[in-house]
Amino acid sequence: MAEAQRVEIGFEGGQVISTRLSDQDLTDLRGRLEQGGWYDLPTEDGTIALYLGKVAFIRVDSGGHRVGFGPGA
């Protein structure tokens, strides 16, 4: 898989899936959200079958890695 980034997919009801996706897989997922229905999402760890009608949000990690505790650490 190409360079992957951390993505969280949140669902109605509060469940969240955290995974790593390539830029292309993230673009494909965003494009499919409007269509709804089931979608097989390829990830680094395998395929996740998502029901897109229940997706509430997608959060993409900004890429800033932090080490330590507290603000600015």
mmJSON file of the N, C-alpha and C atoms, coordinates in Angstrom:
{"data_MODEL":{"atom_site":{
"group_PDB":["ATOM","ATOM","ATOM","ATOM","ATOM","ATOM","ATOM","ATOM","ATOM","ATOM","ATOM","ATOM","ATOM","ATOM","ATOM","ATOM","ATOM","ATOM","ATOM","ATOM","ATOM","ATOM","ATOM","ATOM","ATOM","ATOM","ATOM","ATOM","ATOM","ATOM","ATOM","ATOM","ATOM","ATOM","ATOM","ATOM","ATOM","ATOM","ATOM","ATOM","ATOM","ATOM","ATOM","ATOM","ATOM","ATOM","ATOM","ATOM","ATOM","ATOM","ATOM","ATOM","ATOM","ATOM","ATOM","ATOM","ATOM","ATOM","ATOM","ATOM","ATOM","ATOM","ATOM","ATOM","ATOM","ATOM","ATOM","ATOM","ATOM","ATOM","ATOM","ATOM","ATOM","ATOM","ATOM","ATOM","ATOM","ATOM","ATOM","ATOM","ATOM","ATOM","ATOM","ATOM","ATOM","ATOM","ATOM","ATOM","ATOM","ATOM","ATOM","ATOM","ATOM","ATOM","ATOM","ATOM","ATOM","ATOM","ATOM","ATOM","ATOM","ATOM","ATOM","ATOM","ATOM","ATOM","ATOM","ATOM","ATOM","ATOM","ATOM","ATOM","ATOM","ATOM","ATOM","ATOM","ATOM","ATOM","ATOM","ATOM","ATOM","ATOM","ATOM","ATOM","ATOM","ATOM","ATOM","ATOM","ATOM","ATOM","ATOM","ATOM","ATOM","ATOM","ATOM","ATOM","ATOM","ATOM","ATOM","ATOM","ATOM","ATOM","ATOM","ATOM","ATOM","ATOM","ATOM","ATOM","ATOM","ATOM","ATOM","ATOM","ATOM","ATOM","ATOM","ATOM","ATOM","ATOM","ATOM","ATOM","ATOM","ATOM","ATOM","ATOM","ATOM","ATOM","ATOM","ATOM","ATOM","ATOM","ATOM","ATOM","ATOM","ATOM","ATOM","ATOM","ATOM","ATOM","ATOM","ATOM","ATOM","ATOM","ATOM","ATOM","ATOM","ATOM","ATOM","ATOM","ATOM","ATOM","ATOM","ATOM","ATOM","ATOM","ATOM","ATOM","ATOM","ATOM","ATOM","ATOM","ATOM","ATOM","ATOM","ATOM","ATOM","ATOM","ATOM","ATOM","ATOM","ATOM","ATOM","ATOM","ATOM","ATOM","ATOM","ATOM","ATOM","ATOM","ATOM"],
"id":[1,2,3,4,5,6,7,8,9,10,11,12,13,14,15,16,17,18,19,20,21,22,23,24,25,26,27,28,29,30,31,32,33,34,35,36,37,38,39,40,41,42,43,44,45,46,47,48,49,50,51,52,53,54,55,56,57,58,59,60,61,62,63,64,65,66,67,68,69,70,71,72,73,74,75,76,77,78,79,80,81,82,83,84,85,86,87,88,89,90,91,92,93,94,95,96,97,98,99,100,101,102,103,104,105,106,107,108,109,110,111,112,113,114,115,116,117,118,119,120,121,122,123,124,125,126,127,128,129,130,131,132,133,134,135,136,137,138,139,140,141,142,143,144,145,146,147,148,149,150,151,152,153,154,155,156,157,158,159,160,161,162,163,164,165,166,167,168,169,170,171,172,173,174,175,176,177,178,179,180,181,182,183,184,185,186,187,188,189,190,191,192,193,194,195,196,197,198,199,200,201,202,203,204,205,206,207,208,209,210,211,212,213,214,215,216,217,218,219],
"type_symbol":["N","C","C","N","C","C","N","C","C","N","C","C","N","C","C","N","C","C","N","C","C","N","C","C","N","C","C","N","C","C","N","C","C","N","C","C","N","C","C","N","C","C","N","C","C","N","C","C","N","C","C","N","C","C","N","C","C","N","C","C","N","C","C","N","C","C","N","C","C","N","C","C","N","C","C","N","C","C","N","C","C","N","C","C","N","C","C","N","C","C","N","C","C","N","C","C","N","C","C","N","C","C","N","C","C","N","C","C","N","C","C","N","C","C","N","C","C","N","C","C","N","C","C","N","C","C","N","C","C","N","C","C","N","C","C","N","C","C","N","C","C","N","C","C","N","C","C","N","C","C","N","C","C","N","C","C","N","C","C","N","C","C","N","C","C","N","C","C","N","C","C","N","C","C","N","C","C","N","C","C","N","C","C","N","C","C","N","C","C","N","C","C","N","C","C","N","C","C","N","C","C","N","C","C","N","C","C","N","C","C","N","C","C","N","C","C","N","C","C"],
"label_atom_id":["N","CA","C","N","CA","C","N","CA","C","N","CA","C","N","CA","C","N","CA","C","N","CA","C","N","CA","C","N","CA","C","N","CA","C","N","CA","C","N","CA","C","N","CA","C","N","CA","C","N","CA","C","N","CA","C","N","CA","C","N","CA","C","N","CA","C","N","CA","C","N","CA","C","N","CA","C","N","CA","C","N","CA","C","N","CA","C","N","CA","C","N","CA","C","N","CA","C","N","CA","C","N","CA","C","N","CA","C","N","CA","C","N","CA","C","N","CA","C","N","CA","C","N","CA","C","N","CA","C","N","CA","C","N","CA","C","N","CA","C","N","CA","C","N","CA","C","N","CA","C","N","CA","C","N","CA","C","N","CA","C","N","CA","C","N","CA","C","N","CA","C","N","CA","C","N","CA","C","N","CA","C","N","CA","C","N","CA","C","N","CA","C","N","CA","C","N","CA","C","N","CA","C","N","CA","C","N","CA","C","N","CA","C","N","CA","C","N","CA","C","N","CA","C","N","CA","C","N","CA","C","N","CA","C","N","CA","C","N","CA","C","N","CA","C","N","CA","C","N","CA","C","N","CA","C"],
"label_alt_id":[null,null,null,null,null,null,null,null,null,null,null,null,null,null,null,null,null,null,null,null,null,null,null,null,null,null,null,null,null,null,null,null,null,null,null,null,null,null,null,null,null,null,null,null,null,null,null,null,null,null,null,null,null,null,null,null,null,null,null,null,null,null,null,null,null,null,null,null,null,null,null,null,null,null,null,null,null,null,null,null,null,null,null,null,null,null,null,null,null,null,null,null,null,null,null,null,null,null,null,null,null,null,null,null,null,null,null,null,null,null,null,null,null,null,null,null,null,null,null,null,null,null,null,null,null,null,null,null,null,null,null,null,null,null,null,null,null,null,null,null,null,null,null,null,null,null,null,null,null,null,null,null,null,null,null,null,null,null,null,null,null,null,null,null,null,null,null,null,null,null,null,null,null,null,null,null,null,null,null,null,null,null,null,null,null,null,null,null,null,null,null,null,null,null,null,null,null,null,null,null,null,null,null,null,null,null,null,null,null,null,null,null,null,null,null,null,null,null,null],
"label_comp_id":["MET","MET","MET","ALA","ALA","ALA","GLU","GLU","GLU","ALA","ALA","ALA","GLN","GLN","GLN","ARG","ARG","ARG","VAL","VAL","VAL","GLU","GLU","GLU","ILE","ILE","ILE","GLY","GLY","GLY","PHE","PHE","PHE","GLU","GLU","GLU","GLY","GLY","GLY","GLY","GLY","GLY","GLN","GLN","GLN","VAL","VAL","VAL","ILE","ILE","ILE","SER","SER","SER","THR","THR","THR","ARG","ARG","ARG","LEU","LEU","LEU","SER","SER","SER","ASP","ASP","ASP","GLN","GLN","GLN","ASP","ASP","ASP","LEU","LEU","LEU","THR","THR","THR","ASP","ASP","ASP","LEU","LEU","LEU","ARG","ARG","ARG","GLY","GLY","GLY","ARG","ARG","ARG","LEU","LEU","LEU","GLU","GLU","GLU","GLN","GLN","GLN","GLY","GLY","GLY","GLY","GLY","GLY","TRP","TRP","TRP","TYR","TYR","TYR","ASP","ASP","ASP","LEU","LEU","LEU","PRO","PRO","PRO","THR","THR","THR","GLU","GLU","GLU","ASP","ASP","ASP","GLY","GLY","GLY","THR","THR","THR","ILE","ILE","ILE","ALA","ALA","ALA","LEU","LEU","LEU","TYR","TYR","TYR","LEU","LEU","LEU","GLY","GLY","GLY","LYS","LYS","LYS","VAL","VAL","VAL","ALA","ALA","ALA","PHE","PHE","PHE","ILE","ILE","ILE","ARG","ARG","ARG","VAL","VAL","VAL","ASP","ASP","ASP","SER","SER","SER","GLY","GLY","GLY","GLY","GLY","GLY","HIS","HIS","HIS","ARG","ARG","ARG","VAL","VAL","VAL","GLY","GLY","GLY","PHE","PHE","PHE","GLY","GLY","GLY","PRO","PRO","PRO","GLY","GLY","GLY","ALA","ALA","ALA"],
"label_asym_id":["A","A","A","A","A","A","A","A","A","A","A","A","A","A","A","A","A","A","A","A","A","A","A","A","A","A","A","A","A","A","A","A","A","A","A","A","A","A","A","A","A","A","A","A","A","A","A","A","A","A","A","A","A","A","A","A","A","A","A","A","A","A","A","A","A","A","A","A","A","A","A","A","A","A","A","A","A","A","A","A","A","A","A","A","A","A","A","A","A","A","A","A","A","A","A","A","A","A","A","A","A","A","A","A","A","A","A","A","A","A","A","A","A","A","A","A","A","A","A","A","A","A","A","A","A","A","A","A","A","A","A","A","A","A","A","A","A","A","A","A","A","A","A","A","A","A","A","A","A","A","A","A","A","A","A","A","A","A","A","A","A","A","A","A","A","A","A","A","A","A","A","A","A","A","A","A","A","A","A","A","A","A","A","A","A","A","A","A","A","A","A","A","A","A","A","A","A","A","A","A","A","A","A","A","A","A","A","A","A","A","A","A","A","A","A","A","A","A","A"],
"label_entity_id":["1","1","1","1","1","1","1","1","1","1","1","1","1","1","1","1","1","1","1","1","1","1","1","1","1","1","1","1","1","1","1","1","1","1","1","1","1","1","1","1","1","1","1","1","1","1","1","1","1","1","1","1","1","1","1","1","1","1","1","1","1","1","1","1","1","1","1","1","1","1","1","1","1","1","1","1","1","1","1","1","1","1","1","1","1","1","1","1","1","1","1","1","1","1","1","1","1","1","1","1","1","1","1","1","1","1","1","1","1","1","1","1","1","1","1","1","1","1","1","1","1","1","1","1","1","1","1","1","1","1","1","1","1","1","1","1","1","1","1","1","1","1","1","1","1","1","1","1","1","1","1","1","1","1","1","1","1","1","1","1","1","1","1","1","1","1","1","1","1","1","1","1","1","1","1","1","1","1","1","1","1","1","1","1","1","1","1","1","1","1","1","1","1","1","1","1","1","1","1","1","1","1","1","1","1","1","1","1","1","1","1","1","1","1","1","1","1","1","1"],
"label_seq_id":[1,1,1,2,2,2,3,3,3,4,4,4,5,5,5,6,6,6,7,7,7,8,8,8,9,9,9,10,10,10,11,11,11,12,12,12,13,13,13,14,14,14,15,15,15,16,16,16,17,17,17,18,18,18,19,19,19,20,20,20,21,21,21,22,22,22,23,23,23,24,24,24,25,25,25,26,26,26,27,27,27,28,28,28,29,29,29,30,30,30,31,31,31,32,32,32,33,33,33,34,34,34,35,35,35,36,36,36,37,37,37,38,38,38,39,39,39,40,40,40,41,41,41,42,42,42,43,43,43,44,44,44,45,45,45,46,46,46,47,47,47,48,48,48,49,49,49,50,50,50,51,51,51,52,52,52,53,53,53,54,54,54,55,55,55,56,56,56,57,57,57,58,58,58,59,59,59,60,60,60,61,61,61,62,62,62,63,63,63,64,64,64,65,65,65,66,66,66,67,67,67,68,68,68,69,69,69,70,70,70,71,71,71,72,72,72,73,73,73],
"pdbx_PDB_ins_code":[null,null,null,null,null,null,null,null,null,null,null,null,null,null,null,null,null,null,null,null,null,null,null,null,null,null,null,null,null,null,null,null,null,null,null,null,null,null,null,null,null,null,null,null,null,null,null,null,null,null,null,null,null,null,null,null,null,null,null,null,null,null,null,null,null,null,null,null,null,null,null,null,null,null,null,null,null,null,null,null,null,null,null,null,null,null,null,null,null,null,null,null,null,null,null,null,null,null,null,null,null,null,null,null,null,null,null,null,null,null,null,null,null,null,null,null,null,null,null,null,null,null,null,null,null,null,null,null,null,null,null,null,null,null,null,null,null,null,null,null,null,null,null,null,null,null,null,null,null,null,null,null,null,null,null,null,null,null,null,null,null,null,null,null,null,null,null,null,null,null,null,null,null,null,null,null,null,null,null,null,null,null,null,null,null,null,null,null,null,null,null,null,null,null,null,null,null,null,null,null,null,null,null,null,null,null,null,null,null,null,null,null,null,null,null,null,null,null,null],
"Cartn_x":[0.848,0.0,0.895,0.514,1.273,1.272,1.927,1.958,0.556,0.422,-0.891,-0.959,-2.174,-2.386,-3.462,-3.392,-4.357,-5.697,-6.75,-8.106,-9.031,-9.937,-10.98,-12.313,-13.117,-14.442,-15.439,-16.276,-17.255,-18.643,-19.413,-20.749,-21.813,-23.045,-24.176,-24.155,-24.371,-24.33,-23.005,-21.974,-20.723,-19.573,-19.781,-18.674,-17.689,-16.4,-15.351,-14.4,-14.043,-13.018,-11.804,-10.638,-9.392,-8.57,-8.081,-7.316,-6.341,-5.567,-4.658,-5.078,-5.198,-5.637,-4.664,-4.531,-3.765,-4.597,-3.951,-4.664,-5.774,-5.49,-6.476,-7.67,-7.416,-8.523,-9.389,-8.769,-9.534,-10.378,-9.81,-10.551,-11.728,-11.495,-12.568,-13.679,-13.313,-14.306,-15.163,-14.53,-15.278,-16.23,-15.792,-16.651,-17.842,-17.664,-18.739,-19.766,-19.401,-20.304,-21.657,-21.659,-22.908,-23.816,-23.245,-24.03,-24.678,-24.09,-24.625,-24.431,-25.156,-25.059,-23.798,-23.5,-22.316,-21.105,-19.943,-18.686,-17.568,-16.797,-15.635,-14.422,-13.935,-12.83,-11.526,-10.594,-9.299,-8.437,-7.85,-6.969,-5.671,-4.718,-3.465,-3.697,-4.756,-5.012,-6.018,-6.547,-7.557,-8.703,-9.779,-10.931,-11.994,-12.533,-13.62,-14.879,-15.949,-17.239,-17.999,-18.249,-18.907,-20.299,-21.258,-22.562,-22.507,-22.366,-22.071,-23.201,-24.428,-25.551,-25.467,-24.6,-24.449,-23.181,-22.364,-21.135,-21.496,-21.003,-21.278,-20.124,-18.88,-17.741,-16.532,-15.586,-14.267,-13.25,-12.348,-11.298,-9.965,-9.23,-7.925,-6.848,-5.881,-4.792,-4.013,-3.656,-2.915,-1.476,-1.001,0.351,1.374,0.97,1.912,2.061,3.21,3.449,3.904,3.352,3.672,4.301,5.263,5.89,5.8,5.435,5.38,3.961,3.854,2.575,2.384,1.144,0.816,0.895,0.465,0.451,1.865,1.978,3.253,4.332,3.996,5.009,5.203],
"Cartn_y":[-1.168,0.0,1.233,2.271,3.513,4.198,5.348,6.123,6.212,5.795,5.758,6.782,7.237,8.18,7.656,8.071,7.63,8.304,7.49,7.978,7.346,8.155,7.651,7.832,6.774,6.816,6.656,7.685,7.669,7.362,6.671,6.236,6.803,6.859,7.205,6.249,6.76,5.924,6.007,6.586,6.84,5.887,4.8,3.895,4.564,4.247,4.806,3.689,3.666,2.751,3.595,3.189,3.858,2.933,3.467,2.656,3.545,2.942,3.695,3.475,4.59,4.54,5.297,4.825,5.58,6.796,7.769,8.952,8.56,7.611,7.201,6.507,5.64,4.963,5.961,6.979,8.017,8.812,9.157,9.866,9.033,7.742,6.844,6.759,6.644,6.571,7.834,8.983,10.25,10.332,9.872,9.885,8.952,7.848,6.86,7.226,8.107,8.456,8.968,9.761,10.312,9.229,8.129,7.052,6.158,6.099,5.26,3.785,2.941,1.499,0.926,-0.302,-1.005,-0.707,-0.632,-0.35,-1.144,-1.863,-2.601,-1.681,-1.3,-0.363,-1.12,-1.06,-1.723,-0.91,-1.575,-0.911,-1.709,-1.202,-1.919,-3.253,-3.338,-4.537,-5.493,-5.161,-5.992,-5.13,-5.758,-5.049,-4.863,-3.632,-3.321,-3.087,-3.825,-3.618,-2.554,-1.407,-0.281,-0.066,0.224,0.691,2.216,2.838,4.261,5.153,4.64,5.434,5.754,5.085,5.295,6.055,6.443,7.183,8.615,9.062,10.41,11.37,10.858,11.728,10.908,11.598,11.044,12.059,11.614,12.486,11.986,12.901,12.563,13.203,12.401,12.896,13.961,15.027,16.126,15.76,14.639,14.203,14.69,15.599,16.084,15.063,14.42,13.436,14.138,13.713,14.35,13.318,13.783,12.927,13.666,12.955,13.565,13.858,14.666,14.974,16.482,16.897,18.312,19.107,20.362,21.24,21.529,21.499,21.827,20.771,19.644,18.602,17.774],
"Cartn_z":[0.0,0.0,0.0,-0.708,-0.772,0.59,0.663,1.898,2.499,3.753,4.398,5.519,5.793,6.878,7.815,9.066,10.078,9.817,9.779,9.53,10.559,11.118,12.003,11.295,11.301,10.692,11.828,12.029,13.11,12.578,13.39,12.986,13.911,13.419,14.263,15.452,16.634,17.823,18.551,17.928,18.62,18.352,17.64,17.352,16.391,16.573,15.722,15.319,14.035,13.529,13.195,13.68,13.374,12.485,11.367,10.423,9.67,8.792,7.931,6.486,5.74,4.344,3.457,2.214,1.222,0.805,0.206,-0.276,-1.252,-2.139,-3.137,-2.483,-1.496,-0.813,-0.048,0.547,1.24,0.249,-0.887,-1.925,-2.418,-2.641,-3.087,-2.051,-0.763,0.303,0.322,0.264,0.27,-0.919,-2.067,-3.254,-3.129,-2.447,-2.299,-1.228,-0.288,0.808,0.31,-0.748,-1.275,-1.842,-2.292,-2.889,-1.839,-0.651,0.417,0.123,0.843,0.665,1.293,0.943,1.458,0.603,1.253,0.555,1.226,0.431,0.934,0.877,2.056,2.174,2.395,1.443,1.642,2.593,3.595,4.558,4.668,5.438,5.655,6.352,7.163,7.96,7.327,6.183,5.532,5.04,4.639,4.093,5.166,5.251,6.173,5.347,5.647,4.985,5.771,5.136,5.789,5.218,6.092,5.62,5.66,4.501,4.402,4.894,4.935,5.415,6.898,7.626,9.069,9.433,8.428,8.71,9.093,10.245,10.735,10.445,10.464,10.178,9.751,9.11,8.794,9.293,10.152,10.676,10.129,9.49,8.921,9.789,10.224,11.064,10.312,11.02,10.403,10.097,10.681,10.407,11.404,12.283,13.285,14.4,14.482,15.513,16.783,17.914,19.184,20.114,20.902,21.891,23.224,24.263,25.582,26.03,27.079,27.667,27.75,27.775,27.98,26.703,26.771,25.607,25.099,23.804,23.176,23.322,23.932,24.142,22.91],
"occupancy":[1.0,1.0,1.0,1.0,1.0,1.0,1.0,1.0,1.0,1.0,1.0,1.0,1.0,1.0,1.0,1.0,1.0,1.0,1.0,1.0,1.0,1.0,1.0,1.0,1.0,1.0,1.0,1.0,1.0,1.0,1.0,1.0,1.0,1.0,1.0,1.0,1.0,1.0,1.0,1.0,1.0,1.0,1.0,1.0,1.0,1.0,1.0,1.0,1.0,1.0,1.0,1.0,1.0,1.0,1.0,1.0,1.0,1.0,1.0,1.0,1.0,1.0,1.0,1.0,1.0,1.0,1.0,1.0,1.0,1.0,1.0,1.0,1.0,1.0,1.0,1.0,1.0,1.0,1.0,1.0,1.0,1.0,1.0,1.0,1.0,1.0,1.0,1.0,1.0,1.0,1.0,1.0,1.0,1.0,1.0,1.0,1.0,1.0,1.0,1.0,1.0,1.0,1.0,1.0,1.0,1.0,1.0,1.0,1.0,1.0,1.0,1.0,1.0,1.0,1.0,1.0,1.0,1.0,1.0,1.0,1.0,1.0,1.0,1.0,1.0,1.0,1.0,1.0,1.0,1.0,1.0,1.0,1.0,1.0,1.0,1.0,1.0,1.0,1.0,1.0,1.0,1.0,1.0,1.0,1.0,1.0,1.0,1.0,1.0,1.0,1.0,1.0,1.0,1.0,1.0,1.0,1.0,1.0,1.0,1.0,1.0,1.0,1.0,1.0,1.0,1.0,1.0,1.0,1.0,1.0,1.0,1.0,1.0,1.0,1.0,1.0,1.0,1.0,1.0,1.0,1.0,1.0,1.0,1.0,1.0,1.0,1.0,1.0,1.0,1.0,1.0,1.0,1.0,1.0,1.0,1.0,1.0,1.0,1.0,1.0,1.0,1.0,1.0,1.0,1.0,1.0,1.0,1.0,1.0,1.0,1.0,1.0,1.0,1.0,1.0,1.0,1.0,1.0,1.0],
"B_iso_or_equiv":[0.0,0.0,0.0,0.0,0.0,0.0,0.0,0.0,0.0,0.0,0.0,0.0,0.0,0.0,0.0,0.0,0.0,0.0,0.0,0.0,0.0,0.0,0.0,0.0,0.0,0.0,0.0,0.0,0.0,0.0,0.0,0.0,0.0,0.0,0.0,0.0,0.0,0.0,0.0,0.0,0.0,0.0,0.0,0.0,0.0,0.0,0.0,0.0,0.0,0.0,0.0,0.0,0.0,0.0,0.0,0.0,0.0,0.0,0.0,0.0,0.0,0.0,0.0,0.0,0.0,0.0,0.0,0.0,0.0,0.0,0.0,0.0,0.0,0.0,0.0,0.0,0.0,0.0,0.0,0.0,0.0,0.0,0.0,0.0,0.0,0.0,0.0,0.0,0.0,0.0,0.0,0.0,0.0,0.0,0.0,0.0,0.0,0.0,0.0,0.0,0.0,0.0,0.0,0.0,0.0,0.0,0.0,0.0,0.0,0.0,0.0,0.0,0.0,0.0,0.0,0.0,0.0,0.0,0.0,0.0,0.0,0.0,0.0,0.0,0.0,0.0,0.0,0.0,0.0,0.0,0.0,0.0,0.0,0.0,0.0,0.0,0.0,0.0,0.0,0.0,0.0,0.0,0.0,0.0,0.0,0.0,0.0,0.0,0.0,0.0,0.0,0.0,0.0,0.0,0.0,0.0,0.0,0.0,0.0,0.0,0.0,0.0,0.0,0.0,0.0,0.0,0.0,0.0,0.0,0.0,0.0,0.0,0.0,0.0,0.0,0.0,0.0,0.0,0.0,0.0,0.0,0.0,0.0,0.0,0.0,0.0,0.0,0.0,0.0,0.0,0.0,0.0,0.0,0.0,0.0,0.0,0.0,0.0,0.0,0.0,0.0,0.0,0.0,0.0,0.0,0.0,0.0,0.0,0.0,0.0,0.0,0.0,0.0,0.0,0.0,0.0,0.0,0.0,0.0],
"pdbx_formal_charge":[null,null,null,null,null,null,null,null,null,null,null,null,null,null,null,null,null,null,null,null,null,null,null,null,null,null,null,null,null,null,null,null,null,null,null,null,null,null,null,null,null,null,null,null,null,null,null,null,null,null,null,null,null,null,null,null,null,null,null,null,null,null,null,null,null,null,null,null,null,null,null,null,null,null,null,null,null,null,null,null,null,null,null,null,null,null,null,null,null,null,null,null,null,null,null,null,null,null,null,null,null,null,null,null,null,null,null,null,null,null,null,null,null,null,null,null,null,null,null,null,null,null,null,null,null,null,null,null,null,null,null,null,null,null,null,null,null,null,null,null,null,null,null,null,null,null,null,null,null,null,null,null,null,null,null,null,null,null,null,null,null,null,null,null,null,null,null,null,null,null,null,null,null,null,null,null,null,null,null,null,null,null,null,null,null,null,null,null,null,null,null,null,null,null,null,null,null,null,null,null,null,null,null,null,null,null,null,null,null,null,null,null,null,null,null,null,null,null,null],
"auth_seq_id":[1,1,1,2,2,2,3,3,3,4,4,4,5,5,5,6,6,6,7,7,7,8,8,8,9,9,9,10,10,10,11,11,11,12,12,12,13,13,13,14,14,14,15,15,15,16,16,16,17,17,17,18,18,18,19,19,19,20,20,20,21,21,21,22,22,22,23,23,23,24,24,24,25,25,25,26,26,26,27,27,27,28,28,28,29,29,29,30,30,30,31,31,31,32,32,32,33,33,33,34,34,34,35,35,35,36,36,36,37,37,37,38,38,38,39,39,39,40,40,40,41,41,41,42,42,42,43,43,43,44,44,44,45,45,45,46,46,46,47,47,47,48,48,48,49,49,49,50,50,50,51,51,51,52,52,52,53,53,53,54,54,54,55,55,55,56,56,56,57,57,57,58,58,58,59,59,59,60,60,60,61,61,61,62,62,62,63,63,63,64,64,64,65,65,65,66,66,66,67,67,67,68,68,68,69,69,69,70,70,70,71,71,71,72,72,72,73,73,73],
"auth_comp_id":["MET","MET","MET","ALA","ALA","ALA","GLU","GLU","GLU","ALA","ALA","ALA","GLN","GLN","GLN","ARG","ARG","ARG","VAL","VAL","VAL","GLU","GLU","GLU","ILE","ILE","ILE","GLY","GLY","GLY","PHE","PHE","PHE","GLU","GLU","GLU","GLY","GLY","GLY","GLY","GLY","GLY","GLN","GLN","GLN","VAL","VAL","VAL","ILE","ILE","ILE","SER","SER","SER","THR","THR","THR","ARG","ARG","ARG","LEU","LEU","LEU","SER","SER","SER","ASP","ASP","ASP","GLN","GLN","GLN","ASP","ASP","ASP","LEU","LEU","LEU","THR","THR","THR","ASP","ASP","ASP","LEU","LEU","LEU","ARG","ARG","ARG","GLY","GLY","GLY","ARG","ARG","ARG","LEU","LEU","LEU","GLU","GLU","GLU","GLN","GLN","GLN","GLY","GLY","GLY","GLY","GLY","GLY","TRP","TRP","TRP","TYR","TYR","TYR","ASP","ASP","ASP","LEU","LEU","LEU","PRO","PRO","PRO","THR","THR","THR","GLU","GLU","GLU","ASP","ASP","ASP","GLY","GLY","GLY","THR","THR","THR","ILE","ILE","ILE","ALA","ALA","ALA","LEU","LEU","LEU","TYR","TYR","TYR","LEU","LEU","LEU","GLY","GLY","GLY","LYS","LYS","LYS","VAL","VAL","VAL","ALA","ALA","ALA","PHE","PHE","PHE","ILE","ILE","ILE","ARG","ARG","ARG","VAL","VAL","VAL","ASP","ASP","ASP","SER","SER","SER","GLY","GLY","GLY","GLY","GLY","GLY","HIS","HIS","HIS","ARG","ARG","ARG","VAL","VAL","VAL","GLY","GLY","GLY","PHE","PHE","PHE","GLY","GLY","GLY","PRO","PRO","PRO","GLY","GLY","GLY","ALA","ALA","ALA"],
"auth_asym_id":["A","A","A","A","A","A","A","A","A","A","A","A","A","A","A","A","A","A","A","A","A","A","A","A","A","A","A","A","A","A","A","A","A","A","A","A","A","A","A","A","A","A","A","A","A","A","A","A","A","A","A","A","A","A","A","A","A","A","A","A","A","A","A","A","A","A","A","A","A","A","A","A","A","A","A","A","A","A","A","A","A","A","A","A","A","A","A","A","A","A","A","A","A","A","A","A","A","A","A","A","A","A","A","A","A","A","A","A","A","A","A","A","A","A","A","A","A","A","A","A","A","A","A","A","A","A","A","A","A","A","A","A","A","A","A","A","A","A","A","A","A","A","A","A","A","A","A","A","A","A","A","A","A","A","A","A","A","A","A","A","A","A","A","A","A","A","A","A","A","A","A","A","A","A","A","A","A","A","A","A","A","A","A","A","A","A","A","A","A","A","A","A","A","A","A","A","A","A","A","A","A","A","A","A","A","A","A","A","A","A","A","A","A","A","A","A","A","A","A"],
"auth_atom_id":["N","CA","C","N","CA","C","N","CA","C","N","CA","C","N","CA","C","N","CA","C","N","CA","C","N","CA","C","N","CA","C","N","CA","C","N","CA","C","N","CA","C","N","CA","C","N","CA","C","N","CA","C","N","CA","C","N","CA","C","N","CA","C","N","CA","C","N","CA","C","N","CA","C","N","CA","C","N","CA","C","N","CA","C","N","CA","C","N","CA","C","N","CA","C","N","CA","C","N","CA","C","N","CA","C","N","CA","C","N","CA","C","N","CA","C","N","CA","C","N","CA","C","N","CA","C","N","CA","C","N","CA","C","N","CA","C","N","CA","C","N","CA","C","N","CA","C","N","CA","C","N","CA","C","N","CA","C","N","CA","C","N","CA","C","N","CA","C","N","CA","C","N","CA","C","N","CA","C","N","CA","C","N","CA","C","N","CA","C","N","CA","C","N","CA","C","N","CA","C","N","CA","C","N","CA","C","N","CA","C","N","CA","C","N","CA","C","N","CA","C","N","CA","C","N","CA","C","N","CA","C","N","CA","C","N","CA","C","N","CA","C","N","CA","C","N","CA","C","N","CA","C","N","CA","C"],
"pdbx_PDB_model_num":[1,1,1,1,1,1,1,1,1,1,1,1,1,1,1,1,1,1,1,1,1,1,1,1,1,1,1,1,1,1,1,1,1,1,1,1,1,1,1,1,1,1,1,1,1,1,1,1,1,1,1,1,1,1,1,1,1,1,1,1,1,1,1,1,1,1,1,1,1,1,1,1,1,1,1,1,1,1,1,1,1,1,1,1,1,1,1,1,1,1,1,1,1,1,1,1,1,1,1,1,1,1,1,1,1,1,1,1,1,1,1,1,1,1,1,1,1,1,1,1,1,1,1,1,1,1,1,1,1,1,1,1,1,1,1,1,1,1,1,1,1,1,1,1,1,1,1,1,1,1,1,1,1,1,1,1,1,1,1,1,1,1,1,1,1,1,1,1,1,1,1,1,1,1,1,1,1,1,1,1,1,1,1,1,1,1,1,1,1,1,1,1,1,1,1,1,1,1,1,1,1,1,1,1,1,1,1,1,1,1,1,1,1,1,1,1,1,1,1]
}}}
